[in-house]
Amino acid sequence: MTALSALAGSLAVLAVTATGTTTAGDARLPRVTNRCPANALPLRRADLPALRRFALRLAPHGVQKEGSQSIDYRDATARARFPTFDTGYVRSVCRPSLAKRVIARTADVAVGYPHVNWSASLSYAVFLIVRTPDGFVGWAQVH
């Protein structure tokens, strides 16, 4: 039974990785790595829907509560574009030999939370996301 469980788990990881909705081939919820992605691959227009879906999975792992108010993630929407607009941030985090390539291969994905109408700054988040050989990786949350 244990071997069967391990096989089922491996197949689940493979299926999630194939859809491009997780990081580093693992089925855990995605997290922001806070590391410059040296292995970033070029993005394609066809990646935009998957980038939006990935950011929506990533979003609930940011701020959960502000004072007594909870962040309501229902009906969140995402917009993706690349190359990144946050070139200064990329240059401050990545070594100079990587910065230009990472800028070109990073998408800005803005996630809006329409039910958070009590705080303008908490009503959206912006993630920097790249595609790697193992899937999408959220490497920074810049807002």
TIPANU-531954 format. One record per residue (C-alpha): residue number from 0; residue in three letters; x, y negated, z. Coordinates in steps of 0.001 Angstrom, whole numbers, plus 524288, in hexadecimal, padded with zeros to 5 digits. Each point is the difference from the previous one (the first is absolute). Layout:
% residues N
<n NUM res Ala east X north Y up Z>
...
***
This chain:
% residues 143
<n 0 res Met east 80000 north 80000 up 80000>
<n 1 res Thr east 80B29 north 7F695 up 802EE>
<n 2 res Ala east 805F8 north 801E3 up 7F27B>
<n 3 res Leu east 7F2BB north 7FD50 up 7F9E2>
<n 4 res Ser east 7FEA9 north 7F373 up 807F9>
<n 5 res Ala east 80D8D north 7FBA3 up 7FBE6>
<n 6 res Leu east 7FCDC north 802AB up 7F1C7>
<n 7 res Ala east 7F340 north 7F863 up 800EC>
<n 8 res Gly east 80727 north 7F4A1 up 80644>
<n 9 res Ser east 80A68 north 80011 up 7F570>
<n 10 res Leu east 7F5B7 north 8001B up 7F554>
<n 11 res Ala east 7F8F3 north 7F493 up 80661>
<n 12 res Val east 80CAE north 7F838 up 8004F>
<n 13 res Leu east 80295 north 80357 up 7F1C7>
<n 14 res Ala east 7F241 north 7FBDB up 7FBF9>
<n 15 res Val east 800E4 north 7F30A up 80729>
<n 16 res Thr east 80D89 north 7FD51 up 7FA90>
<n 17 res Ala east 7FB94 north 802CD up 7F226>
<n 18 res Thr east 7F58E north 7F582 up 80113>
<n 19 res Gly east 809F4 north 7F5D8 up 80450>
<n 20 res Thr east 7F8DE north 7FCC8 up 80C86>
<n 21 res Thr east 80A07 north 80316 up 80A57>
<n 22 res Thr east 80E29 north 7FD63 up 8032E>
<n 23 res Ala east 80BB0 north 808FF up 7FF2F>
<n 24 res Gly east 7F7CA north 80BFC up 7FCF7>
<n 25 res Asp east 7F9A4 north 80061 up 80D42>
<n 26 res Ala east 7F1A0 north 800AD up 80369>
<n 27 res Arg east 8007D north 7F71A up 80BF7>
<n 28 res Leu east 7F98F north 7F2CC up 7FF19>
<n 29 res Pro east 808A8 north 7F651 up 7F8D4>
<n 30 res Arg east 8082F north 7F65E up 807BD>
<n 31 res Val east 8080A north 7F408 up 7FC97>
<n 32 res Thr east 80E59 north 8040D up 7FFDD>
<n 33 res Asn east 80636 north 7F27E up 801FE>
<n 34 res Arg east 80B80 north 80465 up 7F7A2>
<n 35 res Cys east 8047D north 7FB50 up 7F2AB>
<n 36 res Pro east 7FC03 north 80A91 up 7F630>
<n 37 res Ala east 80C99 north 80338 up 7F8EC>
<n 38 res Asn east 7F945 north 80AE2 up 7F845>
<n 39 res Ala east 7F4D1 north 7F7BE up 7FA86>
<n 40 res Leu east 7FB53 north 803DD up 7F273>
<n 41 res Pro east 7FA64 north 7F6C7 up 7F5B3>
<n 42 res Leu east 7F17D north 7FD34 up 80162>
<n 43 res Arg east 7F65B north 80156 up 7F4DA>
<n 44 res Arg east 7F2D1 north 7F9A5 up 7FDD2>
<n 45 res Ala east 7FA1D north 80D82 up 801B7>
<n 46 res Asp east 8050B north 7FFCB up 80E21>
<n 47 res Leu east 7F75C north 7F487 up 80411>
<n 48 res Pro east 7F3F0 north 807F7 up 80430>
<n 49 res Ala east 80885 north 80973 up 807D3>
<n 50 res Leu east 8072E north 7F489 up 80650>
<n 51 res Arg east 7F2F8 north 7FA62 up 8046B>
<n 52 res Arg east 7FB83 north 80D1F up 80585>
<n 53 res Phe east 80CED north 801DA up 80705>
<n 54 res Ala east 7FF43 north 7F26F up 8062D>
<n 55 res Leu east 7F22E north 802BC up 804D3>
<n 56 res Arg east 8053A north 80C35 up 806CD>
<n 57 res Leu east 80B75 north 7F83B up 8057A>
<n 58 res Ala east 7F820 north 7F44B up 804C4>
<n 59 res Pro east 7F9E3 north 80558 up 80C8C>
<n 60 res His east 80D86 north 80233 up 805C3>
<n 61 res Gly east 802AA north 7F17A up 801C1>
<n 62 res Val east 7F96B north 7F764 up 80A31>
<n 63 res Gln east 7F4D8 north 80746 up 806A8>
<n 64 res Lys east 7FB50 north 7F5DC up 809C1>
<n 65 res Glu east 80197 north 7F17B up 80291>
<n 66 res Gly east 7FC2E north 7FC8A up 80DD3>
<n 67 res Ser east 7F279 north 805AA up 801FD>
<n 68 res Gln east 7FCE8 north 800A1 up 7F165>
<n 69 res Ser east 80233 north 80C96 up 7F85C>
<n 70 res Ile east 803FC north 7FFC9 up 7F1C7>
<n 71 res Asp east 7F4E4 north 80561 up 7F7B8>
<n 72 res Tyr east 8060E north 8070F up 7F467>
<n 73 res Arg east 7F315 north 803D1 up 7F9A4>
<n 74 res Asp east 7FE36 north 7FC33 up 7F1BC>
<n 75 res Ala east 80E3D north 7FBBB up 7FEA0>
<n 76 res Thr east 80450 north 7FC78 up 7F24D>
<n 77 res Ala east 80D90 north 7FFE3 up 7FA04>
<n 78 res Arg east 80685 north 7F88A up 7F4EA>
<n 79 res Ala east 80D29 north 80431 up 7FAA3>
<n 80 res Arg east 809D9 north 7F933 up 7F75C>
<n 81 res Phe east 80E40 north 80146 up 7FCB1>
<n 82 res Pro east 80AC5 north 7FBD7 up 7FFF1>
<n 83 res Thr east 7FF9C north 7FAD5 up 80DD0>
<n 84 res Phe east 7FE3A north 7F1A9 up 802E3>
<n 85 res Asp east 80783 north 80168 up 80CE4>
<n 86 res Thr east 80D7E north 7FF5C up 7F9D2>
<n 87 res Gly east 80607 north 7F8BA up 80B82>
<n 88 res Tyr east 7FBA0 north 80A9B up 80960>
<n 89 res Val east 8057D north 80AB7 up 7F748>
<n 90 res Arg east 80D03 north 7F8DB up 7FEF3>
<n 91 res Ser east 8009F north 7FEA3 up 80ECC>
<n 92 res Val east 7FD8E north 80E89 up 80257>
<n 93 res Cys east 806D8 north 806C6 up 7F4A2>
<n 94 res Arg east 80E74 north 7FF71 up 7FD13>
<n 95 res Pro east 80349 north 7F701 up 7F48D>
<n 96 res Ser east 8031E north 80B2D up 7F6B0>
<n 97 res Leu east 7F214 north 8055D up 801A6>
<n 98 res Ala east 7F7D6 north 7F3A6 up 8015B>
<n 99 res Lys east 7FD3D north 7FD29 up 7F19E>
<n 100 res Arg east 7FC07 north 80E18 up 7FD2E>
<n 101 res Val east 7F777 north 800FA up 80C33>
<n 102 res Ile east 7F938 north 7F31F up 7FCB9>
<n 103 res Ala east 7FC82 north 80530 up 7F27D>
<n 104 res Arg east 7FB2F north 80CF5 up 80587>
<n 105 res Thr east 7F81E north 7FB1E up 80BA7>
<n 106 res Ala east 7F176 north 7FD27 up 7FF9F>
<n 107 res Asp east 7F915 north 7F63F up 808B6>
<n 108 res Val east 7F341 north 8061C up 80462>
<n 109 res Ala east 7F6A2 north 7F6F1 up 80731>
<n 110 res Val east 7F591 north 8069C up 8082A>
<n 111 res Gly east 7F44A north 7F7E5 up 80416>
<n 112 res Tyr east 7F71E north 8032D up 80B78>
<n 113 res Pro east 7F2CC north 7F9AE up 7FD1C>
<n 114 res His east 7FA6E north 802B2 up 80D96>
<n 115 res Val east 80ADA north 7F873 up 806DF>
<n 116 res Asn east 7FA2F north 7F278 up 7FF3E>
<n 117 res Trp east 804E6 north 7FB2D up 80D2B>
<n 118 res Ser east 80E6B north 7FEDD up 7FC09>
<n 119 res Ala east 8051F north 7FB5F up 7F2F2>
<n 120 res Ser east 80D88 north 805B2 up 80232>
<n 121 res Leu east 7FB07 north 80D6B up 8043B>
<n 122 res Ser east 7F611 north 800DC up 7F4FD>
<n 123 res Tyr east 80A46 north 80532 up 7F696>
<n 124 res Ala east 80D32 north 806C5 up 7FF6F>
<n 125 res Val east 80A86 north 80073 up 7F580>
<n 126 res Phe east 8084C north 80C28 up 7FE30>
<n 127 res Leu east 80C09 north 801EA up 7F797>
<n 128 res Ile east 7FED9 north 80D54 up 7F99C>
<n 129 res Val east 808FF north 8078D up 7F6E9>
<n 130 res Arg east 7FF1B north 80CBC up 7F8A9>
<n 131 res Thr east 80AB0 north 809C3 up 80368>
<n 132 res Pro east 802BE north 80DD9 up 7FB52>
<n 133 res Asp east 7F7F6 north 8049D up 80BBF>
<n 134 res Gly east 7F429 north 7F70E up 7FE0B>
<n 135 res Phe east 7FC55 north 7F24B up 80441>
<n 136 res Val east 806BD north 7F9A7 up 80B8A>
<n 137 res Gly east 7FB8B north 7F3F6 up 8075D>
<n 138 res Trp east 80CE5 north 7F9ED up 803BD>
<n 139 res Ala east 7FBBE north 7F2FE up 805D1>
<n 140 res Gln east 7F40A north 7F8E4 up 804F9>
<n 141 res Val east 8026F north 7F1A6 up 7FD4A>
<n 142 res His east 7F2F7 north 7FB2F up 8052A>
***
